[in-house]
Structures are given as structure tokens and as C-alpha cells.
Amino acid sequence: MVHQPAWKALRAEFPTLAHWTYLDVARKTVAPRCQERALQEYTRDVYENAGADAWAAGNVAATRATLAQLLGAKPSEIAFTKNTTEGLNIAAHAFDLRPGDNIVLTNMEHPANVWVWKHWEAKGVEIRYAQHRNSRLPLSAFEEQIDERTRVVSTAYVTYGNGYRVNVPELGRLCRERGIRLGQHRDQPGSGQPPGQRAGPAHQLGVAQRSGPVQHRGGVRSGHRDRPNPLHHTLAHVRAVPAGGEPSDLGAFG
Ligand SMILES: Cc1ncc(COP(=O)(O)O)c(C=O)c1O
């Protein structure tokens, strides 16, 4: 028998759905009730127990382990940052690029994935943009920008604003063949992979839920950069790239 999700209960978790048929998840996420409950519980603990549970280091470790399982990563690869932009920014500074090298982005990116790379231009690194075709980014759009001086490709997995997916497995293969680092950010709901499955061929990865005062993903509470979460909880994570620039688990991708 095919297992049917409990649709009624799931819909009840999203009060927005009582009023709207909401299709804009590629841009803005609707918040579930469990987020509200988690925040209330967190705040209650802060007020009543001086944060004994809310700020416990053990909870951070447990959250890291849960996220690692969800994303198919190792706990040691998960770093908490305040939002996607901060995660991307750390990743964008982790390379040793030379004048004449180039970085390939796309002309469908959220500005966050453009500005974090811009500092390289002052160092003689060219930034190129894969050009969409009818709002889609097929592999050929990347291929035509990549050459022997391409060191990094960075793209959203789910294209900002329209929700089309980039073929990350194929792009990862292409990058691997040519020794290029691939950065991908997965900001939209539904852009993860099944629990336990490795996160694909990205060499680093920034992830967030977003666009609400506080959002919830995989048991992690998070804040939006314009409306920072006063609880200092987590939003984004980056697959760690150690100082030498070589991700610790590169072998697993190759
Ligand atoms: C695809 C994508 N990347 C990055 C960002 C920036 O996220 P944050 O506000 O968490 O820094 C967003 C936010 O809307 C986004 O949709």
C-alpha cells in the first residue's frame, strides 16, 4: 500500500493555506505552526530557566548532527552562520585565485550570490554570468562561460524567483572533470535532498530558510537578515572548506 502523507494535518501546520493557494515558495516561504511552538518554548526557557535548555551546547551539537543527516554531510562539515549571505560570503573568501582566473555565476542569481564575489574583481579576477534561456539555466549556459581559467562556479540550486532547478549533478560532474570548485546555495523550501543522501557534488554549500521573521527547517530556528532573530539562532550552514581550500571530504565526491 502506498503511504499517504497526512495532508490535512500538514496543511493545518500552515495557517496561510487557510486563506491562500500559495504558489510563491520559490520566493517567499510560508511559516509552519511548529516554528511558532519552537520559538515559544525557546523564549519560555530563556525567561524561566535563564536559557538552561535553550542555550545548552548539547542542543547545538544535536542540531548539527540532525542537519548533517538531513543534508547528507558530516557534523564536522556544518557551520552555523546567521544567514545565507554570510555563509556564501565565507565561502567566497575561501579561495586562492589569481589575476586572470574567472568565476562563473548566473544572470538569474539572488544579489547575495553576486555581491559576495565582487571583491575578486579588484584582484584581477573576472566574473562571468551564465545566461539564462527562457529563465532556465541548462548545462550549456554554464559550459559556454567556462574555460581553462575558470576556478569557481556558484549558483542557486533552485533559481531565485522562478523555482526552476539547475541540474546540479551534471554541473558537478562538469566541474569535477575540469577541477573547478562548485558552490551552490539552496535557499528555497524543497531544495534539499532526501535525508541521509549526500548533498551532491558541491564543494561548499550555503543553506537557509528565509523570508519570514523567523523560519524553521529541520528543527533549526533561523532569522532573516533584515529582521534579525534576537535569539541568535541558526540560519545557514556551509560545508566547511579548511584553510588550504580543499574540502575535507572531496574524495566522497570524486
Ligand atoms: C536564492 C537565494 N540566495 C540567497 C538569499 C539570501 O538569503 P539571506 O537573506 O538568508 O542572506 C536568498 C534570500 O532570499 C535567496 O533566495
The ligand as an SDF file (V2000), in Angstrom:
LIG
                    3D

 16 16  0  0  0  0  0  0  0  0999 V2000
   18.4940   32.0020   -3.6810 C   0  0  0  0  0  0  0  0  0  0  0  0
   18.8060   32.9220   -2.5360 C   0  0  0  0  0  0  0  0  0  0  0  0
   20.0940   33.0740   -2.1720 N   0  0  0  0  0  0  0  0  0  0  0  0
   20.4170   33.8780   -1.1400 C   0  0  0  0  0  0  0  0  0  0  0  0
   19.4580   34.5970   -0.4390 C   0  0  0  0  0  0  0  0  0  0  0  0
   19.8790   35.4880    0.7020 C   0  0  0  0  0  0  0  0  0  0  0  0
   19.4590   34.9070    1.8860 O   0  0  0  0  0  0  0  0  0  0  0  0
   19.6810   35.5970    3.3240 P   0  0  0  0  0  0  0  0  0  0  0  0
   18.6650   36.6810    3.4140 O   0  0  0  0  0  0  0  0  0  0  0  0
   19.4300   34.4670    4.2590 O   0  0  0  0  0  0  0  0  0  0  0  0
   21.0880   36.0820    3.4130 O   0  0  0  0  0  0  0  0  0  0  0  0
   18.1250   34.4610   -0.7670 C   0  0  0  0  0  0  0  0  0  0  0  0
   17.1200   35.2030    0.0010 C   0  0  0  0  0  0  0  0  0  0  0  0
   16.0070   35.4280   -0.3710 O   0  0  0  0  0  0  0  0  0  0  0  0
   17.7820   33.6120   -1.8560 C   0  0  0  0  0  0  0  0  0  0  0  0
   16.5150   33.4350   -2.2190 O   0  0  0  0  0  0  0  0  0  0  0  0
  1  2  1  0
  2  3  1  0
  2 15  2  0
  3  4  2  0
  4  5  1  0
  5  6  1  0
  5 12  2  0
  6  7  1  0
  7  8  1  0
  8  9  2  0
  8 10  1  0
  8 11  1  0
 12 13  1  0
 12 15  1  0
 13 14  2  0
 15 16  1  0
M  END
$$$$
